[in-house]
């Protein structure tokens, strides 16, 4: 193991937790103004109940659970990246180092149940050495110098896997920001990438439609963005204004990220996903990183067109409405060696957390074929 790694533990000062509790206890909840026909987000009595459940959380017990995992801070390209490693429980004929990559509004904790499932299912033939980084700007990971583009994230991930952890080749699984960065890994470091499995499909650099099917899909996607895209527009154009509110009100922070989890999970929030939202909100709050989690939205215009992905790639599409009717032809133009395109039986944006057992089975099947 390289000397760029230092052990890490989650340890929130008691004063920070006391301040959080005081603010939550003093939450002002306004009546919700949204309707079933025109939803207004997460507010009103739903938010009041959510805040109450946050107050019931024993964070020291959460820390104990998190600190049971092997964690490090790695010095990568001039800044620190937080990483969790879950090693295979026993030797296997083939061990695949595997990145599990989150997006927004999420954190490394999203993938702990999937990592547990993947290692629990290890056998003598195939095992996974799991690496779960906190993406740059998220919770315990620092931002790099310069724009936070997808390719910049990919270069951090490649340096983490090869320089800090010493792997020659590795695979990656994920969606959203992490999945897009994985696509860049497969484009600029294909020799190091065993394979990619992505929840959200890569588009070719030239997104001009080349068929009626592609034209219809892009029109439907634009209609979806018109309804759902307000969050990203404000984070990209007024990040400081929004961050000022969310950094001062934990209930506001919970509402902002909980709304997207509610919208993007398959069937909305349940007990497990609510607990995860509270866990992530606590991490964002106690590290003060909601603002830096916006950075990749602010820097979106700095992203160059991505070259064609050369690494073997399989798509395991989530059950999100914006993926309905996705044309395989888009992916075929984005990926030189597209191996498969399938849709998960169930599960939304956070598929690995929503259905860890089924997702682990899909990953094992895919990487056996790779």
PEPE-V908783 format. One record per residue. N is the residue number from 0. RES is the residue in one small letter. OMEGA is omega in whole degrees, -180 to 180 (999 if undefined). NEAR is the number of other C-alpha atoms within 12 Angstrom. D_CENTER is the distance of its C-alpha to the mean C-alpha in Angstrom with 1 decimal. Layout:
{{N:RES:OMEGA:NEAR:D_CENTER} {N:RES:OMEGA:NEAR:D_CENTER}}
This chain:
{{0:x:-175:16:25.7} {1:x:-178:19:25.9} {2:x:179:15:27.3} {3:x:-178:25:24.3} {4:x:171:27:22.6} {5:x:-179:22:23.5} {6:x:-176:21:22.8} {7:x:173:23:20.7} {8:x:174:21:20.9} {9:x:-178:31:19.3} {10:x:-179:22:22.4} {11:x:178:27:22.5} {12:x:-178:15:26.0} {13:x:-180:13:28.0} {14:x:179:12:29.0} {15:x:178:20:25.4} {16:x:178:25:25.1} {17:x:179:16:28.5} {18:x:178:20:27.7} {19:x:-180:34:24.6} {20:x:180:28:26.8} {21:x:180:18:29.6} {22:x:179:24:27.5} {23:x:-180:32:26.0} {24:x:-179:21:29.6} {25:x:-178:17:30.8} {26:x:171:29:28.3} {27:x:-180:18:30.1} {28:x:179:24:29.0} {29:x:175:16:30.4} {30:x:178:16:31.4} {31:x:179:19:28.9} {32:x:178:16:30.2} {33:x:178:14:28.0} {34:x:176:13:29.5} {35:x:-179:9:28.5} {36:x:-180:8:29.5} {37:x:-176:11:27.7} {38:x:-178:16:24.8} {39:x:-179:22:24.5} {40:x:-175:31:21.1} {41:x:-179:34:20.8} {42:x:176:31:24.1} {43:x:-176:23:27.5} {44:x:176:19:28.2} {45:x:179:25:24.7} {46:x:179:33:23.4} {47:x:180:26:26.4} {48:x:179:21:25.7} {49:x:178:35:22.1} {50:x:179:39:23.3} {51:x:178:23:25.9} {52:x:176:24:23.5} {53:x:179:33:21.7} {54:x:-179:27:25.1} {55:x:-176:18:25.7} {56:x:173:25:22.9} {57:x:-174:18:24.4} {58:x:178:31:22.0} {59:x:175:19:24.2} {60:x:177:16:23.6} {61:x:179:24:19.8} {62:x:179:21:20.3} {63:x:178:15:22.6} {64:x:-178:19:20.1} {65:x:-177:28:17.4} {66:x:171:23:20.2} {67:x:179:18:21.2} {68:x:177:28:18.5} {69:x:-176:26:19.5} {70:x:-180:29:17.8} {71:x:161:34:18.7} {72:x:-180:33:18.6} {73:x:174:37:19.1} {74:x:-173:30:21.1} {75:x:176:38:19.5} {76:x:174:25:21.3} {77:x:176:19:22.7} {78:x:-173:25:19.9} {79:x:175:33:18.3} {80:x:176:41:14.9} {81:x:-177:40:14.1} {82:x:172:47:13.5} {83:x:177:44:14.0} {84:x:177:38:16.3} {85:x:-174:36:17.4} {86:x:176:27:20.5} {87:x:-175:30:22.4} {88:x:-179:22:25.1} {89:x:180:20:27.9} {90:x:177:18:28.9} {91:x:180:19:28.3} {92:x:180:15:29.8} {93:x:177:21:26.5} {94:x:-179:30:23.6} {95:x:169:39:20.4} {96:x:-171:38:18.2} {97:x:172:46:14.7} {98:x:169:50:11.4} {99:x:-165:54:8.4} {100:x:-179:48:5.4} {101:x:176:43:1.8} {102:x:179:42:2.5} {103:x:-5:44:5.6} {104:x:-173:50:7.2} {105:x:-179:45:5.3} {106:x:-178:43:6.2} {107:x:-177:45:7.4} {108:x:180:48:9.5} {109:x:-171:42:7.4} {110:x:179:44:8.4} {111:x:178:36:11.9} {112:x:179:33:13.7} {113:x:177:40:12.7} {114:x:178:42:13.9} {115:x:-178:34:16.9} {116:x:-180:29:17.7} {117:x:-180:39:17.5} {118:x:178:36:19.8} {119:x:-177:25:22.0} {120:x:179:28:22.6} {121:x:175:30:23.7} {122:x:-176:19:27.2} {123:x:-177:16:29.8} {124:x:-172:18:28.6} {125:x:175:30:24.9} {126:x:-179:34:22.6} {127:x:171:42:19.2} {128:x:-167:36:18.7} {129:x:175:43:15.0} {130:x:180:48:13.3} {131:x:178:43:10.0} {132:x:162:51:9.8} {133:x:-177:46:8.7} {134:x:-178:53:8.2} {135:x:-179:52:11.5} {136:x:-179:37:12.4} {137:x:179:44:10.0} {138:x:-171:38:12.3} {139:x:-180:39:14.4} {140:x:-179:37:13.7} {141:x:172:32:16.1} {142:x:173:33:16.2} {143:x:170:26:18.3} {144:x:176:18:21.5} {145:x:-176:19:21.5} {146:x:178:24:19.1} {147:x:178:33:15.3} {148:x:177:34:15.2} {149:x:-180:36:13.1} {150:x:176:34:16.0} {151:x:177:35:16.1} {152:x:-180:45:12.6} {153:x:180:37:13.8} {154:x:174:30:17.0} {155:x:-178:40:15.5} {156:x:180:49:13.7} {157:x:178:40:17.0} {158:x:177:32:19.0} {159:x:-175:43:17.1} {160:x:-174:41:17.7} {161:x:-175:27:21.2} {162:x:-175:23:22.8} {163:x:-175:29:21.4} {164:x:172:34:20.9} {165:x:177:19:23.6} {166:x:174:27:22.2} {167:x:180:22:24.0} {168:x:-175:30:21.7} {169:x:174:40:18.3} {170:x:180:47:16.0} {171:x:177:50:12.3} {172:x:175:53:10.1} {173:x:179:48:6.9} {174:x:177:38:6.4} {175:x:-177:33:6.2} {176:x:-179:42:6.4} {177:x:178:46:5.7} {178:x:178:42:7.9} {179:x:176:40:10.3} {180:x:176:43:10.7} {181:x:177:54:11.5} {182:x:176:54:14.0} {183:x:175:43:15.6} {184:x:-179:43:15.9} {185:x:179:44:17.8} {186:x:-173:36:19.9} {187:x:178:24:21.0} {188:x:-174:33:21.0} {189:x:-179:31:21.8} {190:x:-180:19:24.3} {191:x:-173:30:21.8} {192:x:177:38:19.4} {193:x:179:33:20.5} {194:x:178:43:18.3} {195:x:170:53:15.0} {196:x:-170:49:13.7} {197:x:177:50:11.5} {198:x:-179:43:10.5} {199:x:-168:42:11.3} {200:x:173:42:14.5} {201:x:174:48:15.6} {202:x:176:30:18.5} {203:x:180:28:21.5} {204:x:175:23:22.4} {205:x:-176:17:25.2} {206:x:178:20:23.9} {207:x:-178:19:27.5} {208:x:-179:20:28.2} {209:x:177:17:30.6} {210:x:176:15:31.5} {211:x:179:14:32.1} {212:x:179:19:29.1} {213:x:178:22:26.8} {214:x:-180:20:28.6} {215:x:-179:19:28.2} {216:x:-179:27:24.5} {217:x:177:26:23.9} {218:x:178:19:26.2} {219:x:179:20:24.3} {220:x:178:23:20.9} {221:x:178:15:22.7} {222:x:177:15:24.0} {223:x:-179:18:20.6} {224:x:179:17:19.4} {225:x:-178:15:22.6} {226:x:-170:19:21.8} {227:x:-167:23:18.0} {228:x:-178:19:17.6} {229:x:-178:18:19.3} {230:x:-177:25:16.4} {231:x:179:28:15.2} {232:x:-179:19:18.9} {233:x:177:19:19.7} {234:x:-179:30:16.8} {235:x:-173:25:18.0} {236:x:179:21:21.7} {237:x:-175:20:22.2} {238:x:-176:26:19.5} {239:x:178:20:22.1} {240:x:-180:17:23.8} {241:x:-178:26:20.8} {242:x:179:29:19.6} {243:x:179:20:23.2} {244:x:-175:21:23.1} {245:x:178:28:19.8} {246:x:-179:29:20.8} {247:x:-177:25:24.1} {248:x:178:32:23.3} {249:x:177:42:20.9} {250:x:176:43:21.8} {251:x:176:34:20.8} {252:x:179:42:17.4} {253:x:180:46:17.0} {254:x:-176:38:18.3} {255:x:-178:38:16.1} {256:x:179:40:12.7} {257:x:178:37:14.4} {258:x:-179:30:15.8} {259:x:176:33:12.6} {260:x:179:39:11.6} {261:x:-178:33:15.2} {262:x:-169:31:15.3} {263:x:174:30:12.4} {264:x:-178:31:13.0} {265:x:-178:27:15.9} {266:x:179:20:18.8} {267:x:-176:24:17.4} {268:x:169:30:16.8} {269:x:-175:19:18.6} {270:x:-177:14:19.5} {271:x:-179:21:16.6} {272:x:174:37:13.8} {273:x:179:34:16.1} {274:x:180:30:16.2} {275:x:177:36:12.5} {276:x:178:41:12.6} {277:x:179:42:15.6} {278:x:-179:36:14.1} {279:x:178:42:11.3} {280:x:178:42:14.0} {281:x:179:43:16.3} {282:x:177:39:14.2} {283:x:-176:41:13.8} {284:x:-173:39:17.5} {285:x:176:32:18.9} {286:x:-180:28:17.4} {287:x:-173:30:18.1} {288:x:177:33:15.0} {289:x:180:43:14.2} {290:x:-178:34:16.3} {291:x:174:36:14.7} {292:x:177:43:11.2} {293:x:-168:40:13.3} {294:x:-177:37:14.6} {295:x:172:40:12.7} {296:x:178:32:14.1} {297:x:-175:25:17.4} {298:x:-178:25:17.6} {299:x:-179:23:16.7} {300:x:-180:16:20.4} {301:x:-180:18:20.6} {302:x:175:23:18.6} {303:x:174:17:21.2} {304:x:-179:23:21.5} {305:x:174:31:19.7} {306:x:177:26:22.3} {307:x:178:30:22.5} {308:x:-177:37:20.2} {309:x:-178:31:22.7} {310:x:176:34:20.8} {311:x:-173:37:21.1} {312:x:174:46:18.4} {313:x:178:44:17.9} {314:x:171:38:16.1} {315:x:-170:41:15.1} {316:x:177:41:14.6} {317:x:-178:36:13.2} {318:x:177:30:16.0} {319:x:-171:33:15.1} {320:x:-177:26:18.3} {321:x:177:29:17.5} {322:x:177:28:17.4} {323:x:178:22:20.9} {324:x:179:23:23.3} {325:x:-179:32:21.1} {326:x:178:30:23.7} {327:x:-177:29:23.4} {328:x:175:27:25.4} {329:x:-179:30:22.7} {330:x:-180:33:20.7} {331:x:177:27:24.0} {332:x:-179:26:24.6} {333:x:-173:33:21.2} {334:x:-179:37:21.4} {335:x:-177:24:24.8} {336:x:-180:24:24.4} {337:x:-175:32:22.5} {338:x:-177:25:23.0} {339:x:173:27:22.0} {340:x:177:28:20.5} {341:x:179:28:20.0} {342:x:-180:28:18.6} {343:x:179:31:17.3} {344:x:179:18:20.1} {345:x:176:25:17.9} {346:x:-177:30:14.4} {347:x:-173:37:12.3} {348:x:-176:43:8.8} {349:x:-170:52:7.7} {350:x:-177:45:10.3} {351:x:177:44:9.9} {352:x:-178:40:10.6} {353:x:-178:37:13.0} {354:x:-175:29:15.0} {355:x:-176:30:14.4} {356:x:180:25:18.0} {357:x:180:24:18.1} {358:x:177:39:14.8} {359:x:179:37:16.3} {360:x:179:25:19.5} {361:x:178:33:18.1} {362:x:180:44:16.5} {363:x:-180:34:19.9} {364:x:-178:20:21.8} {365:x:-176:30:20.0} {366:x:168:34:20.3} {367:x:-179:20:23.9} {368:x:176:18:24.7} {369:x:999:26:23.1}}
